[in-house]
């Protein structure tokens, strides 16, 4: 490590036993803690860091700062105990910055923005840290915001002349070309995927300006030739709001997301559908009222009252209107099941006359400019910039609940559960919810400043007990002046990662202030639970 970076590894154990109503007590453990103190020069953006969990292979951390008048990206790989394995540096210019990155095979690819319409692709071997700059020609004036890679193929996605564009680059042959036929009126690129095994590139475009009248799915071969595209228009009963695709085979995908009704633009429920053989099929719509646990964030009296109201409305043949929109998280596919998690929030306007019922932002995520969320970037400001359709209107977001749904491999809903946010309010749309699943046993988490709220449950069983745990701040003689950008994410198995940065002041020399990045590994061992056999029979 350089003289500008000092690593202090503090390993400590905190065990807090919880009174959860299972046969044994579940517990949270702090396993490892890493602090990175930087003495970088004036002008360093201390919020510009990334934390990339690599499952059991470890953790990758990148930090952008100034050293001796030069701006550089410092990239370090750690194992799961926070022991550093290798370190790499890359010098960039003053206005250069990491725009997006992707982990593919045994590499990480960074898309670095330089001068206008100029970019740099940085590829680093995750095993040994070997770094290579991938060269390409600028064949059109495009603004790229996304990088996707697999095998020898690198894709850069963005916009050119207000139209979606994807640059296809074969890094083995050096050949580059633009994916054909993506240009559609008033659309933008919402998602890119590559699947080497199924010889497929999937590009999704959607309508701009909150008018999601259609979503178009383009299927290409790895050679960049268009095979076909499918349009999924809104219909009289359902408007598809958000979506997450999952590649299942050659020219076959499953799509999951939220939908609304044409008369009421807020989220109405969740759906799944299949695209295969050049057409969509197997639509499944699940109104929130049919989820077993959707109203469990209400107290017993309010829940019974709401369920009675739903029954009356249904009897009249009408739809129940809900008030939340949803941030949709990345899908997980584990042991033959597919997991979808959502975070429900309600916009709160300073002036209710300016209320806009249309959901704001990218339908791939359910919030504005949040594509970087899929890459787990460390800065909240990069996860969600704004989200306010009218910058002159003050707005905040009240989080109501987190929802987790399990589907089978065909897209059929098996069970659901939920986590009560208790009206937590924030000024930005941001993911606060995480979970892990083991043998149908759920561990559900929410991070709020220094407090971690969590519970354990089985499938759709109602479990209202939420426990609280204080995440350790810092074990040193320094005072914390400020802490921010704290993020909780599932790492691997029953391990979670909490990361953030703090401004600290030395107790002896109060004028000395430092920026400290920290990473804490928490473990939530699942308690020994017995899955309800009756629920298994019902499935």
N, C-alpha and C positions, 0 to 999 in steps of 0.2 A: 504494500500500500504506500501511497505517497505521503509526504510530510503534511500535505493539506488535509488529509483524511485520517482521522484517528478512530479506530474501532474499539469500543468498549463492550465486551460481551458479559452480560450479567445473567446468570442462570439462577432462578429462584422458583420455589414451589409454593403456591397458595391453594389450599383445598377448602372449599366451602360446601358443606353437606346440605342438601336441599330436601325438604319434606314433600317429595313427589309421591303420589299414591300408587307406587308400583312395589314389586316384591323386594327390590333393593334400592338404595339411594343413588341417584345420579349425581355426578360431581363435575365441576369445572376445574381444570388444572392449568396453570401457567407453566409451560414446559421450558421454553427458551425465550430470551429477549436480546435483541441486537440494537445498538445505538450507533449512529453515524454522525459524528460532529464535524462540520465543515467550517473552515476559516477562510472561505472564498472571499474574493474581493468585491468591492462595491459594484453593483449592477447585476449581481447574480440573482436569478429568479429561483428562490428556494422552494417554490411550489411546483417547479418543473421537474418532477421525478416520476418514475414508473416502478411499479412492483408487479412482477409477472410470476405467479406461482407455476411451477413446472411439475406438479404432482409430486411423486416420490423422488423425482430427479433433483428437486431443490427449489431455489428461488433466484430470480434474476432481478437485479436492481440497477436502474440507470439514473444518473443525476447530472443535470446540466449546470455548469457554474464557470466563473472566470478564475483563471490562475495565471499570474504574471502577465496580465493584460490580454491573455488569450482565452477565448471561450471554448470549452471542451465538454464533451459528453463522457462521463466516467461510467463504465458498465462493469458490474461485478456479479459473478455467479457464486451462490452459497449452497451448501447442502442443507438438509432439513434441520440440522442443529446450528445453523448460521455460521458454520466454518467456511471461510472463503476458499473457493477452488481456483478461480482465475480472475484476472482483471484486464480490461481493455479500455483504451482511450481513443477518442476521435475528435480532432480539432475542427471547429466550424466557425463561421463568421458571425458578426454581431446580431444580425437579424435572422439567422438560420435557426430552425427549431424542428424537433420531432413532431410530425403531424399525425402519424399512425404507425402501427407496427403489427406484425403477425408472427406467431410461432408455427412453423411447418416442418414436419419431419424432425431433423435434429438441428435446425437452424432457427434463428430469429431474424426477421427482415424489418429494417427501419426505413420509413419514408421520411426524408428530411427535406423540408421546404427551404429553398434558397431565394434567389431573386425571383421576380414575377415570372411565372411559367417555367421556372428552373427548379429541378429536383435532383436529389441524390438518393440512391438505393444502397443501403448498407446491409450486408449479410454477415452474420457472425455464427460460427459453429458453436453450438451449445456444449459440446463435449470438451473442447480445448481452447475456445476463445479466439480461434483464427478468424481474422476479419478480412473482408473483401468488398470493394466498391463495385457494384454492377453498373456498367455504362449502358446508356441508351441515347438515341437521337430524339430531339424534340421535333416531332413531325407536325404538331399543331399547337396552337395556344390554348392550353387546357389548365384548369385548376383542379389538381388531384387532392382528394381527401381520404382515400382508402387504398390500402395495399393488400393483396391476397396472393398466396404462393403455395405451390406444391410441386414436387419433382423438379423439372427444369422450367416450369412455367411461372412467370410473375405477371400479375395483373395490377394495373393502376387505374382506379376508378375515380370519376369526378364529373366535371362539367366543362363544356366548350360551347361558346356562343349560346348560353342558356339551354343547352341540350345535354342529356346524359352521354357520357363517353367512357369507354374502357380501352386502355392500351394493353395489348397482348404482347409479351416479350418472352421469347425462348432463349434462356441464358446459355444454352449449350451451342445453338447455331447462331445466335445473335440476331435472328430474324424478329422483326416487330411489325405489328399491324393493329388496326383499330377493329374492334368487334363490330360486325355489320348489323344494320337494321335496328339499332337501339333508339334512334331518334323518334320521339313521339311528342306531340304538342303538349306543353305544360306538364312535363314529367321530370323526374330526377332519379338518379340511381339510388336505390335504397339498400341493396345488398349484393355482395359478390361471394361466390363459393366455388371451390375446385374439388373434384373427386377423381383422383387418378385411377382408382380401381374400376370405376364405372365409366371412365373416359368422358367426363362431363364437366362443363363449366356452366354454372347457373348465375344469371344476372337478373335482378328484379328491379323494375322501375315502377314508380307510383306517381299519382297526381300531386301537383304543387298546391300551395296556398290553401291547405285544409280541405281541398276538394278531392277526396279519395273516391272518385267515381269508378275507378278501375285500378287493378293491379296487373301488371304484365310480367310473366315469367318466361324468360328466354333460355332455351337449352342449346348449348354449343358443344361441339367436340373439343378435345384438347388442341386440335389443329386450328381453332378459332372459326370453324365453319358452323353457321347456324343450321340446326336441325329442325326446330320449330319453336313457336311461341304460343302461349296460352293466355288469354285475357279472362280475368274473373271480375265481371261487372257487379255492381250493387243491383239488388232486385227490390221488389215491392215490400218485402218483409224484412230483409237484413242488409245493413251496410257494414262491410268488413272494415274494422278500424285498424287493428294491429295484426302483425303476422310474424311467425318464426318458422322458416322452412327446415326440413330435415331430409337429406338425401337418403333414399332407401334402395335404389338400384338404378340401372341405366334408364334415364329419362323418366324416373319415378321419384316423387317426393311426397312427404306429408307436410301439411301446413297447419299450424296452430295459432290462435290469436283471440282477440276480442271483437265483438260486433255490437252495433247499435241498431235501433229501429229508425226508419226514415223520418218519423215524426218527433223523435227525441234523440238528440245527438250524443247523449251520455251513454256509457257502456251498458249493455243489456245482458251480456253473458259471454261465454267462451264457445269456440267452435273448433272443429278439426275437419280437414278435407284431404283428399288424395288427388294428385295430378299424375296421370299415367296414360300411355297410349294417346297422347296429344289431346287429352280432355280431362276435365275435372269430374270427380265422382265422390261418393261416400261422404256427403256433407252430414255433419253431426253438430247440432246447435243445442247448447245447454244454457237455458235461462238461469240466472243466478239464484232464482227462487227454488230451483230444483237441486241445488247443491246442498249436501247434508249440513254443512257448517257455516253457510254464508252469513247467517244472522247471529252467529255466536259472539260477535263483538258487542252485542247489546246485552243488557242485563236481562234476567229471566222475565220480568214483567213486560219490558219493551219488546222482547223477542216474541213472546206469546201474542202480544197485540199486533205485531208486524205480520206474523204468520197467519193470523185471522184475517187481516186486511188483504193479504195475498190471495187467500182462499176466496174471499168475496169478489175480488177483481177478476180472478180466473173464471169464476162461475159466470160472470157477465161476458166472458169472451174477450176481455181487454188485457193489455200488457201492464205489468207493474213498472213504474218509472223509478230508476235509481239515479243517484246524484254523483257518483264517482266516475272518474276516468282511471286508467290503469297504466302503470309503467310495466312493460313486459320484459322479463329477464331471459337470458339465454336458456335454451332447452338443455336438458341433461338426458342422456340415454345410458341406462345402467341395468344390467342383468335382464335384458329383454323388455324393459319398461321405459316409458318416456315421461319425464317430469317437467311440468310447466309451472312457473311461479310468477305471481303478479303482485304489484303493490298498488293499492287503491288510495287515491288522493282526491280531495275536493278543492278546487280553486276558491280562494277567498279574496274578493275585490274590495278595495277601499270605497269605491263608488259602485253600488250594485247596478246602476243604470248602464255601466260599461260592460256588464257581464257578457261573455261570449260563450255559447254552449258548445262550440266546436272544439274538439281536442286539438291541442297545438303540437305541431312538429312531425317528426318522422314516424310513419306508421309501423316501421320495422321495430321501433322501440316503444312508441307511445309517448314520446316527449321530444322536444326540439333539440336538434344538433347533438344527440346523445349517442351517436354511433361509436364514439370512443369508449363507451362503457364496456363493449364486448372485449376490449383489449386491456381492461383493468387499469387504466391510467390512474396515477395517484392523485391528481389534482381535481378537486370538485369542480373548479371553474371550467375544466376541460370536459368533464362529464356532461355538464349541462350549462350552457350559456343562456341565461335568461329563461325563456319559456313564456314570456309575456307577449301576447299578440299586439298590445298597445303599450309602447314604452312610457307613455304619459300617465298610465294607470297603475297605481300601486297594487301589487297582487302577491299573495303568499299561498302556500299549499298545505292543507291540513290532511295528514295521513290517517286513514281510518283502519286499514287492515292489510295484512299480507295473506295471500292465498297460495296454496300448493295443491296441484292436481296430478294424479298419476293416470297415465293412459297405457293401454296395451300397444303392441307393435302395429296394430291396424288403425289406431286413433280413437278407440273406444274408451270412454272415461271409466276408470275403475273405482277411485275414491278421491275425496278432497278433504282438506283441513284448512284451518285459518289461524292467523295470529293477530291479536288485537293490538292496534297501535295507540289506542286511547287518545285519539285526536292530536297526535304529535304534529306540530306546525313548523314549517321551514320556508325559507324564501326561494328555494330552488327545488326543482324536480330532481330527485337523486335516489339511488338505491340504498336502502337502509336494512334490508331484509336478507337473511341467508338461511340455509338449511342443509341437513344431510339426512339420508335415509339408510336404514340397515334392517333388512328382514321385515319390512313394513312398519318399523318403528321410526318415528320422526323426531328429529331434534330441530327446533325452530328458534331463530335468533333475531334480535334487533339491537343495533347499537345506537345509543343516544349520548353524545359527549362521552363522559367517563363511565356511563352505566351500560351494562349489557343485560337485556331482558331476554329470557328464554324459557322454553317449556318442552316437555317431551310427551308424545302421544302415540297412539297406534291407529293407523289408517284413518278412518273417518270418526273415530271415537271422540266424543266431546271431552275436552280437557281444558278447563278454564284457569287452572293454576299457572300463573306466570311468575317466575322467580327473578330476582334481581341480583346482579353481581357487579362489584366495582372493579373495573379494569385497572390494574396497577399503572400509575402515571410514570414514575421514574424513581429509581432507587439510587439517589445521589444527594450531595449536599447543596445542590443548586435549587433555586426557586423557579417555578414555572410561571412565566409572565403571560404566555398565551399558548394555546394549543388549537390546531385546526387540521382540516383535511383527514380526519380519522375515518378509516374505512375498514369494514369487516367483510371478509370473503372466505368462502369454503376453500380449503387448500387440498387436502387429500384425506381419504378415510374419515376419521372423526376429528381431524385437525383443522383449525381455522387460523387465519392470519389477520391480525389487527395492525394497521400501519397508519402513520401520520407524521406530522412534524410539529415541534414545539420551540418556542423562544424561551431560553432560560437565562437566569442571571445568577452569578456567583454570590453566595452569601457573604463571603469575606470582602470581595471587590465588586461592589454593586454596579459599578460602571461597565463591567465586562458582561457582554451579552453574546450568546451563541445560538446558532440554529442547530437543532438536533432532530434528525430523522430517526424514527424508531420502528421496529418490527417485532411483534410479540406473537408467539405461537401458543394458541390455546387448544386444549384437548377436551372434548366432551365424550367421555366413555358412556356408551349406551348402557342403561341398566338392564338387568336380566328380566325381560318381559316375555309373556306368553301371548302369541297372536290369537285373537278370538277366532275359534274354529267356525263359529256360526257365520261370521263375515266371509270366511273363505268359501263356504257353501253357497252363499248368496251371489258371489262373483261368478 
